[in-house]
């Protein structure tokens, strides 16, 4: 990438990472701290964690389509305003139902597809894979940092203070958006059934299912993980020692994913690397279900999970950008992001329901089943030539 492309990729990835950092920071703490809200149940904990995914899923395609019609920047501003309002609602909540409403409003700022399409607009076709991989890695880093910083903020400021910090992050992201250029779209089209069918090809749908399953599993994991850490006496009940677990996991997983990304991007072995990552994911879920958890076993299993998660998070946007046609890229990214956030919602609902009806550990059986289905679908994919 040239200097301009690198700078633009940095800006887009920073906006994306800042916003997702805000959304993710409740993951490592909410299951434990939700007890302070009125009317809390395991099901509502899962719903509060995952509901943002439903509104994201419903609005990604409209946001992506409107950005193709009116330009990317106005939609980014509107989306971040919704995110700010939702964060403020959640920060002022005393009832978990109100937190659910706030999280739903946060998700209404459905700008992930717009950001990825904006990136593709300004980066040459030959460099898009690098740019998308860079954004994917930034998102992975943002997620890992959220696991470290979210508990630190919550211990000192409480769960309400955490949401106030998130609202501040939305303002920071908005300030970055203001610096981006406003460019009118080159092509206009209607949101017709014909155009939608063009982003529902077998190749794109399999990639959409991949991101759906990845974020379903992620949400389920973080309904369970904070409670398991406390129940197994790995961290204190206020989660202030979370960094003892997540810091080494963050480092090891980042190092572990690099060979997968290099082999996928440099040698064009995307399908093989996806299969390897999914097998690692399946192994981690089975072992989470079967093994007694100590600090050492948890460290190993979380590292395996995040190697697979970070690798897939980096590879999938690159594959979508390469597969979608130029004029429908916003719509294709909208479908991809819809799938991603629908996965988060389904993971929150089903993870919370399984925890409520059966047991905490039973959630891993569900994630194992979904991983196996994902592997079967990925095996039917053709290795793409770029």
N, C-alpha and C positions, 0 to 999 in steps of 0.2 A: 504494500500500500504506500502511496505517496504521502507527503506531510499533511495535506488537506484531508485525505481519507482517514488517516490515523487520528487526527484531531476530531473529526466528525464522529468516528466510531467511539472515541473516548467520551464525547458528550452524550451520545445516545446510550452507551452502556452505563454511564454514571446516572442518568435519569432512571433507567430501568432498574439498576441495582439499588438506588436510593429508595424507590417506591417499594420494591419487593422486600428490601431490608425492613421497611416499616411493617409490611404485611406479615413477614415471617417472625418478627421478634416475639410475638405472643406464643409461638409454637412450643418452646421449651419450658414455659412457665404456666400456661393458662390452666391446664388440667389440675394443677395443684392449687393455684391461687383462686380458681373459680368458686371455691367453697365460701368465699366471703360475700358473694352475691346472693340476693334473694332468689328463691325458686330454682336453685341449681339441681340438675340431675345429670347422670352420665350422658344421656342422649343430647341434652341441651349443651353440654360441654362440646361434644362433637359437632353439633350444629353451629355453635359460635365460632369454632375453629374453621369450619369448612364452608359456611354460608357465603362468604365473599366469592367463592368459586361459582356459585349459581348465578349471581348477578354479573360476574365477569363473563361467564359462558353465554348468557343471554345477550350481552351487549357487545361482545368482541366483533361479531360480523357487522352489525350496524355501524360501529365506530370505524372499522376497517373500510367499509363501503363509503361512508361519508368522507373519510380522509382521501379516498380516491377521487371524490367529486369536488371537495372544497379545499383540499390541502391538508397536510398533516398537522401543522402547528396549532390551528384553532381547536382541533379535536383534542390535542394534548392538554391545552389549557383547560378546556371544559372537564376533561377526565380528572385532572389533578384537583380541581375545585371540589368535585364530588368526593374525592379521597379525603380532602381536608375536612369537609363537613361530617363525613362518617367517623373520622378519628375523634372529632370534638364530641359527637354524640356518645361514642363509647367511653370517652374520658369522664363524662358526667353521669355515667350509669351506676345505679345501685342494684338493679335487677338484671339478671342474666338475659332476659328477653330484650331489654334495651341494648345490651351489648350485641346481641344477634342483629338487631336493627342497624346499629352502627357499623358492624362488619359488612352487612349487606350494602350499605351506602358506600363504604370504602371500595367494595368490588364494583360499584356502578361506574367508577372511573376506569373503564375497560380500554386501556391504551397500549397494551403489550403489542397487539398486531400493528397498530399505527407506528410504534417505535421501530419495529423490525422492517416494516415497509419503507419508512423514512430512511433507514440505514441503507437499504438496497437501492433507493433512489440516488444516493450520493456516492456510492462506492461502485467502481467498475466491476463488470461481470466476473472478470478473472480474479478479483480480490474479495469477492463476497463471502467465499467460504472462510477465509481468514478473519474477516470482519465479524461474521456470525459466530465463529468459534471463540473469538475474543469476547464478544458479548456473553456467550454462554458461560465462559469461564468467570467473567465478572459476576454473573448471577450466582454461580456456585460459591464464589468467595463471599458475596453478600449474605448468602444463606448461612454459611458456616460462621461468619462474624455475628449474625443475628443470634446464633446459639450461645455465643459467648457473652455478648453485650446485653441481650434481652434480660437474662437473669440478674446481671449487675444493676441495671436500671431498676428492675422491679424490687429487688431487695432494699434499695435506698429510697425509691419514690413511690413504691406500691404499684398495683396494676393500673390504677387511674393515671399515675404519673407516666407510666409507660405509654399509654395512649396519647398523653399530651406531647411526649417526645416524638411520637409517630406523626402527630399533626404538624410539628415543626419540620419534620423531614419532608412532608408534602410541600411546604412553602419553599424549602431548599430546592426541591425538584422543579417547582414552578419557576424559580429564578433561573435555573439552567435552561428551561424551555424558552424563556424570553430571548436568550442569546442565539437561538436557532433561526435560520432564514425561513421566510414564508415563501413557498414556491407554489404557483398554481399548477394543478395536475395537467398532464399532457393529453390524457384521453378521458372521455366521459362514456359511461355505460349505465344501463339500468340494472337494478337488482332483480333480474328475471330468473326463471327456473333454468333457462339455457345457460346463463352465466354461472349460476350456482353449480350446475352439473360439471362445469369445466374445472372446478376445484374439488370435485368428488371422485376423482380418478382412483383406481385401485392403489397406485403408488402413494398418493397423498393421504388416502384414508388409512393406510397401514401406519404411516408416520403419525397421523392424528391419534390413532389408537395407542401408539407407543407413548406419546406425551400424556394421554389420558391416564394410562395405567401407572406411569411413573409418578404422577402427582397424587393419584389415589393412594398408592402405597406410602408416599411421603406423609400425607395427612394422617393416615392410620397410625403410622409409626409414632407421630407426635401427639396422638391421643394417649398412647400407651407409655411412651418412654419416660416422661417426667414422673409418672406414678411408679414405674418400675425402679427408677433410680432411688426414690425415697423408700419404697417397700423393701428393697434389698440392702438398705443401709449403705448405699454407694455414695450418696450425697446427703447433706442435712435437709431437714424438712422445708426450709426456706429456699433451697436450691442455690445458696450462695457459693457452694463448691462446684457448681456445674462445669466451670472452666477446667477443672482437673480431668474431666472426661473429654470435653469437646475440643480443647486446645490441641492435645496430641492427635485426636481423630482428624481434626481439620488439616493439620500438617501432613499426616500420613496419607490421607485420602487424596490430597492435592498431588503429592508425589506419585501415588499409585495410579492416578488417572492419566498422567502425562504419556506413558507408553501407548495407551489405548488411543488417545487423541492423535498422537504423532503417526501411528500406523494407519489410522482411518484417513487422515487428511493428506499426509505425504505420499502414502502408497495406495490410496483409494480403496482401502479395505473396510469400508463402512459396515457392510452387512456382517462380516466376520466379527468385527469389534462389537457390534450391537449384540450379537449372539453371546459373545464372551461376557459382556456386561450383564446381560439378563441372567446367565447361568450363575454369575457371582451374586446377583440379587436374590435368586431362588435359594441359593445355599445359605445366605445370611438369614432369610426368613424362616427356613426350616430349623436352623440352629438356634435362632431366638426362641422358637417354640419348645425345642427339646432340651436345651442346656440350662442348668442352674446358672444364674447370673452372679458373677463376681466382677470386681473392677477390671480384671484382666480379660475375662471372656467378653464383657460388654465392650471394652476397647477394641478388641479384634473384630467383633461382629458389626459394630457401628462403622469401623473403618471399611470393611468389605461393602457394607451398604452404600457408604458415601463415595467410594471409588466408582461403583456402578452408577449411582445417581449423578455425580458430577460429570462423568464421561458422557452419559446420555443427554444431559442438559446442554452440553457443549456441541454434540454432534447433530442433534435433531433440527435446530433452527437452520443450520447450514444446509441440510438436506432439503428442507422445505423451500428455502430460497432458491436453490438450484433447480428444483423440480417444477415450481410454479412458473407460469408465463409472466412476462413483464407487466402487461396491462392489467392482470388480475392478481398481482402480488398482494395488494392490500386485502383483497377478499380471501385469498389462500391463507395469509397470515391470520386473518380473522377466524377462519375455520380451525386452524391449528391452535390458536390461543383459546378458542371456545372449548376445544377438547381438553386442553391443559387444565383450565379452571373448572370444567365440569367434573374432571377427575378428582380435583380437590374437594368439591362439594359432595360427590358420591362417597369418597373416602371418609369425610367427616360424618355423613349421615349413617353409613353402614358400619363404620368403625365404632361410633357412639352407640348404635343399636346393638351390635354384637357384645360390646362391653357391658351394656345394660342388661341384656337378656342372658348371656352366657357367662363369660369371664374375660378378664383383661387379656390373658394369654391367648384366648381363642381368636383374637384379632389377627394373629400371625398365620393362622390357618387360612383365613380369607386372603391375606396378601400373598401367601404362597400359591393359592389357586389362581389368582389373577396373574401372577408372574409366569406360571406355567402356560396359561392361555396366550399370554403375550409372546412367549418363546415360540409357540406353535405358529402364530401369525407371522412372526419375523422370519421363520424358516421358509415361508412361502414367498418372501420378497426376492426380487431379482437384484443382483449386484448392479448398481447403476454406474454408467461410464460418464465421467465428466472431463 
